[in-house]
């Protein structure tokens, strides 16, 4: 029960004493948290009702210069010992990784009856329910505003701001690296590999970028948003995930010619058919607010049955925005304004079936790279006809350097299974030079 | 002190019992609150941790059909008696008006040690500090999410979501009627009076629209946003307010030709010079998110020193969105997640000086309607030169039906006092047919 949770916490920590924070992980975000608390100290104390003080830190490398003075804080080599320290009221985990030391620290901290703050989407996506249950049992807070969309207070927006609504849909641009790459491709007309290499050179993309570009990071975040939006248990495994690595410059150009921008969208939806979650590159019409989310920005749209469409946009990653979200959680804890991690007790979260994608209806963008010979267009359009897919517009572009031709089309609204059927009919065709590209159109 | 506040409330209301709500005012929003609580009852109970039940209502006209069954609730003719009722845990005020019965009810409810929820921006703008102090003394919540930007959780976004940041600027499109009128003028090329008449016919504007179109309503909301953003006392009286009634179709067309849209913007800023607050129609570049806020939507932008630019958009008025915000406040109260009304105790709010507008630097749009005769352009440009205003672009349009000519210009960045000086130099000139139009350009 919520009241017990909070009452226990309130007895343990005196509300006029400083909130003593231990920080595990001193990468970009960890250093940002130290800087933020230093720089905004006086204002934070006024807003939190008491000082927030870092008392202990832990990281792998003690000698590295992080641009902040760490000599004031107790240094702990083994982060997991922070949980048991009598001088620590709350632990902030910025180590990362869904398992390993981060998870051990989470379990130990909550197990010791202390509130726990994290920016770790992978851990919340995979172990959030277990940790939320432990937090409930121990009557302490589990907070993770920084795990989704960086500095945008979207966890709070869904958990509290939109709490009066039955939410039907949530859409998000949740990965800044992908959005940066797609925006650069759009602005420069470059191909994916070229922009990715440049992003890696600039430090905007990891050396191993697959977590980002294959949509896994966005899927972690989507699973958390869906839980808050729909009052359902976090369900990462049922998410259909498609990344952006197969998008070519021509896809973005054709989409633009048709009045769309390509964005990697995390989409959660709850209906009588169940919970549907998908991360995929979409064609977003210019009239939709997500079309105007450019560069490394993140954004979230939620549709509530009374509030209508809510839209939140801001910086989704980096030192400052992520530190802002972490410290917002600490201020909530200092104020005593905390409750169940997923807005309701874990036992109250619904566990709906997964809604089948094939039942969904919408428009789709299809692009085929084909051999330049007679009959290919007829073969493709016949497959569409036989599968019951009706074509709204189609364009064929001249021969490329490799001798291939590009055919791009947008379908009329129809069931997704029909489009899948059409692509099945074409699978293995000698006319196709490469796998066709399918992107759904965001008409909602 | 925050802790005492909350502790007292927690002792009084058992957290496992329903939260018993009295509703004063059964207009559009009041009826919406009844509908929302009926329709989303089960979900609200899961999220709030206990049922939220309306137990008593009050309105002027008992017989009016409001599309909801009110026979279940106790009817009270005099709303102010709700405060004293032993069956009521919290009072929701949707009566309106900055003084009168709404204020009496607020004082009586808080004075009786009960939490108070309101959508009344005028009352919070004028009496918010007094009420917040009373709430602190009595240890109960004063909540007003619905008072600003309707369904957008922007009070929460600033009070909690961005709480870790020193916020330098806040900008808002805060009046849906004005934004609807400006968007219609933009899309149809119509003049102000024509669109206003149509908006009144459709019920989008009041019979007496001055509160909206002269910027007073937006100023009420801005004073509240500024307080939360900057940690300053609500200061309505120092707001410079200009409405939209002097904007003509040509202003919007010239702005569009230059790459801008015209929006009524509430702008708050805090710096070493003090607090600056202004409501005025601005030219917003298409690259700014506020340029894409169309129709009756509202939006708020805040700049924090760590989070960067946050952007919130949604429906700012009407039955559903406003009810959504009112019930979000009730859920916070049911959860016990409440604290000081303006994010910190009233005694902690700063009272900075008012920053003088003349010191501000920026670009400006100026439009003159002038007689069609030689020398007029020379007279205007000479005044600009003499005042030290440098012109970035200028256009003169041919003769209108009334024989007048339109001159529109955009200045280079410069002090506002120079533009004011130029206009002073031209005041009373026989060449001018009507007062010149000045709009600032939102380059931030």
Contacts between the chains, C-beta under 8 A, distances in Angstrom:
chain1	res1	chain2	res2	distance
A	1	B	15	7.7
A	1	B	16	7.1
A	1	B	49	7.1
A	2	B	15	6.7
A	2	B	49	3.8
A	2	B	335	6.3
A	2	B	336	7.7
A	3	B	10	7.9
A	3	B	15	3.4
A	3	B	16	6.7
A	3	B	49	7.2
A	3	B	336	7.0
A	6	B	336	6.2
A	7	B	10	7.5
A	10	B	3	7.9
A	10	B	7	7.6
A	15	B	1	7.7
A	15	B	2	6.7
A	15	B	3	3.4
A	16	B	1	7.1
A	16	B	3	6.7
A	32	B	306	7.2
A	36	B	164	6.0
A	36	B	306	5.1
A	39	B	166	7.8
A	39	B	305	7.2
A	39	B	306	8.0
A	40	B	164	6.3
A	40	B	165	6.8
A	40	B	166	5.5
A	40	B	305	7.1
A	40	B	306	7.4
A	43	B	166	5.8
A	43	B	231	6.2
A	44	B	163	7.6
A	44	B	164	6.4
A	46	B	231	6.0
A	46	B	344	4.6
A	46	B	348	4.7
A	47	B	163	4.8
A	47	B	231	7.1
A	47	B	343	5.4
A	47	B	344	5.5
A	48	B	163	7.6
A	49	B	1	7.1
A	49	B	2	3.8
A	49	B	3	7.2
A	49	B	339	7.3
A	49	B	340	7.9
A	49	B	344	7.4
A	49	B	345	7.9
A	145	B	161	7.7
A	151	B	304	7.7
A	151	B	306	7.3
A	151	B	307	3.7
A	151	B	308	6.6
A	151	B	310	6.9
A	152	B	161	7.9
A	152	B	310	6.4
A	153	B	156	7.7
A	153	B	157	5.5
A	153	B	160	7.1
A	153	B	161	2.6
A	153	B	162	6.8
A	153	B	310	7.7
A	156	B	153	7.7
A	156	B	156	6.4
A	156	B	157	7.6
A	156	B	160	6.1
A	156	B	161	5.1
A	157	B	153	5.6
A	157	B	156	7.6
A	157	B	157	7.1
A	157	B	161	7.3
A	160	B	153	7.1
A	160	B	156	6.1
A	160	B	328	6.4
A	160	B	331	7.2
A	160	B	332	6.4
A	160	B	337	7.3
A	161	B	145	7.7
A	161	B	152	7.9
A	161	B	153	2.6
A	161	B	156	5.1
A	161	B	157	7.2
A	161	B	328	5.9
A	162	B	153	6.8
A	162	B	324	7.0
A	162	B	328	7.2
A	163	B	44	7.6
A	163	B	47	4.8
A	163	B	48	7.6
A	163	B	327	7.8
A	163	B	328	5.4
A	163	B	331	4.7
A	164	B	36	6.0
A	164	B	40	6.3
A	164	B	44	6.4
A	164	B	323	7.4
A	164	B	324	4.9
A	164	B	325	7.9
A	164	B	326	7.9
A	164	B	327	3.5
A	164	B	328	5.2
A	164	B	330	7.8
A	164	B	331	6.3
A	165	B	40	6.8
A	165	B	324	5.7
A	166	B	39	7.8
A	166	B	40	5.5
A	166	B	43	5.8
A	231	B	43	6.2
A	231	B	46	5.9
A	231	B	47	7.0
A	289	B	292	7.1
A	289	B	313	6.6
A	292	B	289	7.1
A	292	B	292	5.7
A	304	B	151	7.6
A	304	B	324	6.3
A	305	B	39	7.2
A	305	B	40	7.1
A	305	B	320	7.7
A	306	B	32	7.2
A	306	B	36	5.1
A	306	B	39	8.0
A	306	B	40	7.4
A	306	B	151	7.3
A	306	B	320	4.0
A	306	B	321	6.9
A	306	B	323	5.5
A	306	B	324	4.3
A	306	B	327	7.9
A	307	B	151	3.7
A	307	B	314	6.5
A	307	B	315	6.7
A	307	B	320	6.4
A	307	B	321	5.1
A	307	B	324	3.9
A	307	B	325	7.8
A	308	B	151	6.6
A	308	B	314	6.6
A	308	B	315	4.6
A	308	B	320	6.3
A	308	B	321	6.0
A	309	B	314	6.5
A	309	B	315	7.4
A	310	B	151	6.9
A	310	B	152	6.4
A	310	B	153	7.7
A	310	B	312	7.8
A	310	B	313	7.5
A	310	B	314	4.4
A	311	B	311	7.7
A	311	B	312	7.2
A	311	B	313	4.1
A	311	B	314	6.3
A	312	B	310	7.8
A	312	B	311	7.2
A	312	B	312	5.8
A	312	B	313	7.9
A	313	B	289	6.6
A	313	B	310	7.5
A	313	B	311	4.1
A	313	B	312	7.9
A	313	B	313	7.7
A	314	B	307	6.5
A	314	B	308	6.7
A	314	B	309	6.5
A	314	B	310	4.4
A	314	B	311	6.4
A	315	B	307	6.7
A	315	B	308	4.6
A	315	B	309	7.4
A	320	B	305	7.7
A	320	B	306	4.0
A	320	B	307	6.4
A	320	B	308	6.3
A	321	B	306	6.9
A	321	B	307	5.1
A	321	B	308	6.0
A	323	B	164	7.3
A	323	B	306	5.6
A	324	B	162	7.0
A	324	B	164	4.9
A	324	B	165	5.7
A	324	B	304	6.3
A	324	B	306	4.3
A	324	B	307	3.9
A	325	B	164	7.9
A	325	B	307	7.8
A	326	B	164	7.9
A	327	B	163	7.8
A	327	B	164	3.5
A	327	B	306	7.9
A	328	B	160	6.4
A	328	B	161	5.9
A	328	B	162	7.2
A	328	B	163	5.4
A	328	B	164	5.1
A	330	B	164	7.8
A	331	B	160	7.2
A	331	B	163	4.7
A	331	B	164	6.3
A	332	B	160	6.4
A	335	B	2	6.3
A	335	B	339	5.1
A	336	B	2	7.7
A	336	B	3	7.1
A	336	B	6	6.2
A	336	B	339	8.0
A	337	B	160	7.3
A	337	B	337	4.3
A	337	B	338	7.3
A	337	B	339	6.1
A	338	B	337	7.3
A	339	B	49	7.3
A	339	B	335	5.1
A	339	B	336	8.0
A	339	B	337	6.1
A	340	B	49	7.8
A	343	B	47	5.4
A	344	B	46	4.6
A	344	B	47	5.5
A	344	B	49	7.4
A	345	B	49	7.9
A	348	B	46	4.7
